[in-house]
Amino acid sequence: MKIEPFATEHFYERYEFSSPHLLSTSDCESVPIEELLSLGGSSLQEYGRTTLGYTAASGPPKVREAVAALHGAESADDVLVLNSPIEGIFIAMSALLSSQDRVIVLGPCYDALVNLPRHLSGQVEMWMLQREDGRWSLDWERLDALLEQPTKLLVVNFPHNPTGFLPSQGELDQIVEKCEAKGVWLFADEMYRGLELGGRSRLASPSTRYEKSIVLSGLSKSFGLPGLRYGWLVLPDRAFAKEVLNWKFYTSICPPGSSNALAAAALAATDTLFERNRQRIERHLALATAFFERFGERFTFRPPEAGSVALVGLDAPSATAFCHEVAQKAGVVLLPSAFLGYDDGHVRFGFGRDSFESALSHFERYLESV
Ligand SMILES: Cc1ncc(COP(=O)(O)O)c(C=O)c1O
């Protein structure tokens, strides 16, 4: 079975661990295991007693309860723990989609959110975010037109990677209502939940009010723990949840006990980790704003409303060529928008790592030298 190349991950595979200045990562600064355990009220000694037998396939009750509370789910039974967030996209879409099912995907987006439904159904239509002066916005006319045809699934991602767009609660409610009116399933990727910026409020997960919703999140971004490879789905429709679990038996069966222990600590420290990362991003955004003022002729900056990334307009013939050149000549890694299904005139910046300031000054020196 052939599937489209995962452009973003191939690009990072090439540059992420060989380049000194990462300026586009979507995760936040990670935390040492010892500190994580202590923040979560545990200890290395306790963690050392974890055994490595098979575990409950859906995840341990303590973790499922914490996740249910985070998403306002009625019951921990709605939660299925994953052995990585990306696994959730794969198994939920595999359980839902058949060939010829029509899928609408909010774009631009993380490759898997569009490539997997395209692979499974072959019928994907894009609902692109619109560029406005200073921000991104939803194109309601386009969504209404798309929903006129029978549709199986709408895929959204809020807070949004790569633009940093966050709809209002009213806008998200409208999306849910439109899906409900047409019986369309809603896949809501909430990987950046908790990183609402500038005092904005966190959205209610669609799973709190719509049974045909599939909510994805995990520890990689807002918690800053991507190497733990830990995520979850919130699945209010129990019959569908069983189908998804069946797929999970073919991909990973159950989460490792060691990951469950660390995830329990992370979830116990949710507020602290979210707050630290929000503050980190806000600090870096202040530096970025000053940078984009200095280089206003080359970049068009729409500041993120939530999340750890922003998609920035670039005045260059090809953003992809520019990113390869900057990575090779200056060791600075920016992600070109073409890999995220957009034009070749934008680059993604990421604000969640402590190295942001130094990476930005290396980038600035490079721009001044050419
Ligand atoms: C929107 C979105 N969803 C899902 C994922 C997958 O997360 P993970 O790499 O932790 O499996 C990512 C990763 O970048 C993402 O940006």
The ligand as a Gaussian input file, in Angstrom:
#p B3LYP/6-31G(d) Opt

LIG

0 1
 C       -2.047000      19.138000      14.676000
 C       -1.236000      17.940000      15.036000
 N       -1.863000      16.772000      15.256000
 C       -1.194000      15.663000      15.571000
 C        0.184000      15.669000      15.676000
 C        0.904000      14.395000      16.020000
 O        1.498000      14.453000      17.270000
 P        2.669000      13.441000      17.668000
 O        3.815000      13.781000      16.760000
 O        3.016000      13.742000      19.041000
 O        2.189000      12.059000      17.453000
 C        0.886000      16.846000      15.432000
 C        2.354000      16.883000      15.489000
 O        3.010000      17.808000      15.048000
 C        0.154000      18.021000      15.112000
 O        0.754000      19.196000      14.891000

